[in-house]
Structures are given as C-alpha cells and as structure tokens.
Amino acid sequence: MGLAKLQTAENANSGRKLHLEHPDERTPLFFDEAKQVPVTLTLLGKDSQAYIKAERTNRNRAVENIKKRVAFSAAEDDRLGSETLARCTTAWEGVPQGWLDGTDDEAPAEFSYENAVKMYENPGVAWVREQADDFIGKRANFLKA
C-alpha cells in the first residue's frame, strides 16, 4: 500500500455521499422505493477547509464570550454544531420537507445552508445529525481510492 493514499484533504474538500440508514433497522433509506432514489447527504470531511474554518470560528466565539464574561449555553453549543454540519453539507437528495419543519410533509426539500441548519436542529431527526457527524469524523470515508 502506498502511504500517499492515506491523505484525506483532497477528498474531504470535494465531499463524499452518505446514504442515510433507517435509525433502527440500519437499512438504506430511499425517497422513492420503486425508482430506487436514495436519501443521501453530500458531506465534506473533518480535514476539509470548511470544517476547519467552522471549528476555528466556533472556538473564537467561545474565547470571545469568555473574555466578555458572557455565558455560553449548551443550546448555543448545539447551534454551533448544527452550523458546522450545515457548512459541511454541500448537497442532498431525497430529504423530505418534514425533516426540516417537523411535519409529515414528504415533498422533497430544497437544499440550502439554511435548510441544512433546520434539519440538523430538528430533534425529530436527531439520528440524521448523528449519522452525518459520524460520517464526517471518519477519515476512512475520505481516503484516496
């Protein structure tokens, strides 16, 4: 095995698709079973510039809050985590509107940074956030082929 293949930055910056799985059954999810349209998120890895920049921004906010003696809540930390995941999400396919607004709306949701934040903040689909976070954090997902 060539050691050069252990570099992850290039693929972390170009992104990889995560095929979301059912939170209990761990089977791949499809937006349209008949047409086999998968529910996917295209994600940047933790070695991407977007992730590194978002994490630095979060740490700088925390330091500024400490300097100003402003309380930093768990809710704010959760929000920053959602924003980081959203910055590392570059596209999706088959994500229903209900995952953004907590309804049963099955219509496909338009991808945007703002919509990604909404999805990651929705406690009804916290498992999506967990799967995305896990995928982003596993460098093996971004190794050179």
Secondary structure as UniProt FT lines:
FT   HELIX           3..6
FT   HELIX           9..14
FT   STRAND          16..19
FT   TURN            23..25
FT   STRAND          30..32
FT   TURN            33..36
FT   STRAND          37..38
FT   STRAND          40..43
FT   TURN            46..47
FT   HELIX           49..67
FT   TURN            68..69
FT   HELIX           74..87
FT   STRAND          89..93
FT   HELIX           98..101
FT   HELIX           113..121
FT   HELIX           123..125
FT   HELIX           126..137
FT   HELIX           139..142
//
